Amino acid sequence: MSFPDDQVRELVRLFPGVQQAGEGGLTYFLIPALQMPPERVPECTDALLCPMERDGYPSRLFFAQQITGGGPGTNWNANNVRILERNWFAVSWRVNPNLRLAQMIPAHLEAFR
């Protein structure tokens, strides 16, 4: 699936180093060293945004490792999921499916506040 160029540019502007890739008919955006909310460990980690429906969620934000010091959404229901030749983790958290790409990241991070 293709996303509007303005949304991809906005994502890249807010999260430098973003890379887009596809696997299994899904689009992913790799966000290197994503800053986590305060008092979370690690402070930053690679993240992988799947802005499409996956696993029964309208979008998912995967992390290179589990984050400690959770919030309401720290039910880690995806562990060691293999995507793009790496293992990823994700919490059970739903966000509005009508958000722009750049809005999806902070919406998913609300799970840790």
Stockholm file with secondary structure:
# STOCKHOLM 1.0

chainA/1-113         MSFPDDQVRELVRLFPGVQQAGEGGLTYFLIPALQMPPERVPECTDALLCPMERDGYPSRLFFAQQITGGGPGTNWNANNVRILERNWFAVSWRVNPNLRLAQMIPAHLEAFR
#=GR chainA/1-113 SS CCCCHHHHHHHHHHSTTCEEEEETTEEEEEEEEEECCTTCBSSEEEEEEECSCBTTBSCEEEESSCCBSCCTTCCEEEEEEEETTEEEEEECCCCCTTCCHHHHHHHHHGGGC
#=GC SS_cons         CCCCHHHHHHHHHHSTTCEEEEETTEEEEEEEEEECCTTCBSSEEEEEEECSCBTTBSCEEEESSCCBSCCTTCCEEEEEEEETTEEEEEECCCCCTTCCHHHHHHHHHGGGC
//
